[in-house]
Every structure is written in C-alpha cells, then in structure tokens.
Amino acid sequence: MRLYPGDIGAATGLVINEWAQITRADGSAIAGLYASGNEANSIMGGTYPGPGITIGPAITFAYRAVRHALGAAQARRAASSGG
Ligand SMILES: Cc1cc2nc3c(=O)[nH]c(=O)nc-3n(C[C@H](O)[C@H](O)[C@H](O)COP(=O)(O)OP(=O)(O)OC[C@H]3O[C@@H](n4cnc5c(N)ncnc54)[C@H](O)[C@@H]3O)c2cc1C
C-alpha cells in the first residue's frame, strides 16, 4: 500500500453513508464497520473550504456512528430476548 504523508487533514478516504457506515462500491453498507475523520472521504468532495471542516464532520459522524452501533446492539438484544 502506498502512503502519502500530509498535514492538516485528508480530503479522500473510505466512502461512508449518513450513519458513518463504510460502503461498498455498489453503495451498500458493511455492517459493523464505521469511519469518520481523516479515514473517511470528505463531505466537501476533495476541497478544503476552511478551518473546522475536518474536526466538525469528524465529531458529527463519530457521534452518528455510535448512535447507529448502539441501535444495532439494542435490536440484537431485543431479538435474542424475544421482544
Ligand atoms: C496544525 C494543524 C492544525 C489544524 N487545525 C484545524 C482547525 O483549525 N480546524 C479543524 O477542523 N481541523 C484542524 N486540523 C485538522 C484536524 O486536527 C484533523 O483533521 C483531525 O484531528 C483528524 O481527526 P482523526 O480522529 O481523523 O485523526 P487523528 O486526530 O490523527 O487521530 C488518529 C489517532 O489514531 C492514533 N493511531 C494511529 N495509528 C494507530 C495505531 N496503529 N494503533 C492505535 N492508534 C493509532 C493516533 O495516535 C491518533 O491519536 C488541524 C491539523 C493540524 C495538524
């Protein structure tokens, strides 16, 4: 794998959906796999409009990933307990 060191932030990376789930090339989500911050593809599509555009989405999508993972865990628990 080629590594390209850089500073500030990354504009490209793993493509995620609205719940920070990493998606396949066909757009389907990979269950249980999330990304945010520098590992995720920038919501700005490769541009850097200004300070805050990296940390803001990183925190937002990390929060959404946790919410989604908790929801999935609760659904599994409810299914295994029969309700
Ligand atoms: C000088 C500077 C100024 C910046 N100013 C701003 C700003 O004003 N506003 C803004 O929005 N953004 C700013 N940024 C960008 C912002 O800081 C980053 O985009 C953001 O911190 C990325 O968060 P992250 O969690 O994706 O990655 P990181 O913060 O890099 O976190 C990755 C973590 O993973 C750890 N890690 C790495 N490899 C491993 C491993 N193998 N095992 C375990 N842990 C590992 C690292 O130690 C690190 O703690 C700035 C960046 C720099 C360098």
The ligand as an SDF file (V2000), in Angstrom:
LIG
                    3D

 53 58  0  0  0  0  0  0  0  0999 V2000
   -1.5260   22.0290   12.7560 C   0  0  0  0  0  0  0  0  0  0  0  0
   -2.9400   21.5730   12.4960 C   0  0  0  0  0  0  0  0  0  0  0  0
   -3.9860   22.4690   12.6340 C   0  0  0  0  0  0  0  0  0  0  0  0
   -5.3060   22.0750   12.4210 C   0  0  0  0  0  0  0  0  0  0  0  0
   -6.3220   22.9690   12.5710 N   0  0  0  0  0  0  0  0  0  0  0  0
   -7.5910   22.5770   12.4050 C   0  0  0  0  0  0  0  0  0  0  0  0
   -8.6750   23.5070   12.6220 C   0  0  0  0  0  0  0  0  0  0  0  0
   -8.4880   24.6830   12.9690 O   0  0  0  0  0  0  0  0  0  0  0  0
   -9.9440   23.0340   12.4340 N   0  0  0  0  0  0  0  0  0  0  0  0
  -10.1970   21.7560   12.0350 C   0  0  0  0  0  0  0  0  0  0  0  0
  -11.3640   21.3940   11.8750 O   0  0  0  0  0  0  0  0  0  0  0  0
   -9.1900   20.8690   11.8140 N   0  0  0  0  0  0  0  0  0  0  0  0
   -7.9070   21.2470   12.0030 C   0  0  0  0  0  0  0  0  0  0  0  0
   -6.8810   20.3450   11.7880 N   0  0  0  0  0  0  0  0  0  0  0  0
   -7.2080   19.0160   11.3030 C   0  0  0  0  0  0  0  0  0  0  0  0
   -7.7100   18.1260   12.4230 C   0  0  0  0  0  0  0  0  0  0  0  0
   -6.8530   18.2340   13.5510 O   0  0  0  0  0  0  0  0  0  0  0  0
   -7.7260   16.6810   11.9140 C   0  0  0  0  0  0  0  0  0  0  0  0
   -8.4390   16.6130   10.6930 O   0  0  0  0  0  0  0  0  0  0  0  0
   -8.3900   15.7700   12.9400 C   0  0  0  0  0  0  0  0  0  0  0  0
   -7.6510   15.7670   14.1530 O   0  0  0  0  0  0  0  0  0  0  0  0
   -8.4750   14.3400   12.4090 C   0  0  0  0  0  0  0  0  0  0  0  0
   -9.0240   13.5300   13.4160 O   0  0  0  0  0  0  0  0  0  0  0  0
   -8.9260   11.9760   13.3140 P   0  0  0  0  0  0  0  0  0  0  0  0
   -9.5630   11.4580   14.5650 O   0  0  0  0  0  0  0  0  0  0  0  0
   -9.4480   11.5020   11.9980 O   0  0  0  0  0  0  0  0  0  0  0  0
   -7.3690   11.6480   13.2790 O   0  0  0  0  0  0  0  0  0  0  0  0
   -6.2790   11.9140   14.4130 P   0  0  0  0  0  0  0  0  0  0  0  0
   -6.6280   13.0890   15.2660 O   0  0  0  0  0  0  0  0  0  0  0  0
   -4.9620   11.9220   13.6640 O   0  0  0  0  0  0  0  0  0  0  0  0
   -6.3880   10.6230   15.3370 O   0  0  0  0  0  0  0  0  0  0  0  0
   -5.8730    9.3800   14.9500 C   0  0  0  0  0  0  0  0  0  0  0  0
   -5.4110    8.6840   16.2100 C   0  0  0  0  0  0  0  0  0  0  0  0
   -5.0800    7.3380   15.9020 O   0  0  0  0  0  0  0  0  0  0  0  0
   -3.8840    7.0230   16.5740 C   0  0  0  0  0  0  0  0  0  0  0  0
   -3.2680    5.9160   15.8480 N   0  0  0  0  0  0  0  0  0  0  0  0
   -2.6100    5.9350   14.6660 C   0  0  0  0  0  0  0  0  0  0  0  0
   -2.1970    4.7270   14.3190 N   0  0  0  0  0  0  0  0  0  0  0  0
   -2.5920    3.8960   15.3070 C   0  0  0  0  0  0  0  0  0  0  0  0
   -2.4450    2.5010   15.5430 C   0  0  0  0  0  0  0  0  0  0  0  0
   -1.8540    1.7000   14.6690 N   0  0  0  0  0  0  0  0  0  0  0  0
   -2.9930    1.9810   16.6530 N   0  0  0  0  0  0  0  0  0  0  0  0
   -3.6250    2.7690   17.5550 C   0  0  0  0  0  0  0  0  0  0  0  0
   -3.8000    4.1070   17.3950 N   0  0  0  0  0  0  0  0  0  0  0  0
   -3.2740    4.6550   16.2910 C   0  0  0  0  0  0  0  0  0  0  0  0
   -3.0680    8.2990   16.5810 C   0  0  0  0  0  0  0  0  0  0  0  0
   -2.1080    8.2860   17.5980 O   0  0  0  0  0  0  0  0  0  0  0  0
   -4.1660    9.3220   16.8340 C   0  0  0  0  0  0  0  0  0  0  0  0
   -4.4030    9.5370   18.2190 O   0  0  0  0  0  0  0  0  0  0  0  0
   -5.5670   20.7380   12.0260 C   0  0  0  0  0  0  0  0  0  0  0  0
   -4.4980   19.8240   11.9020 C   0  0  0  0  0  0  0  0  0  0  0  0
   -3.2090   20.2420   12.1280 C   0  0  0  0  0  0  0  0  0  0  0  0
   -2.0760   19.2250   12.0100 C   0  0  0  0  0  0  0  0  0  0  0  0
  1  2  1  0
  2  3  1  0
  2 52  2  0
  3  4  2  0
  4  5  1  0
  4 50  1  0
  5  6  2  0
  6  7  1  0
  6 13  1  0
  7  8  2  0
  7  9  1  0
  9 10  1  0
 10 11  2  0
 10 12  1  0
 12 13  2  0
 13 14  1  0
 14 15  1  0
 14 50  1  0
 15 16  1  0
 16 17  1  0
 16 18  1  0
 18 19  1  0
 18 20  1  0
 20 21  1  0
 20 22  1  0
 22 23  1  0
 23 24  1  0
 24 25  2  0
 24 26  1  0
 24 27  1  0
 27 28  1  0
 28 29  2  0
 28 30  1  0
 28 31  1  0
 31 32  1  0
 32 33  1  0
 33 34  1  0
 33 48  1  0
 34 35  1  0
 35 36  1  0
 35 46  1  0
 36 37  1  0
 36 45  1  0
 37 38  2  0
 38 39  1  0
 39 40  1  0
 39 45  2  0
 40 41  1  0
 40 42  2  0
 42 43  1  0
 43 44  2  0
 44 45  1  0
 46 47  1  0
 46 48  1  0
 48 49  1  0
 50 51  2  0
 51 52  1  0
 52 53  1  0
M  END
$$$$
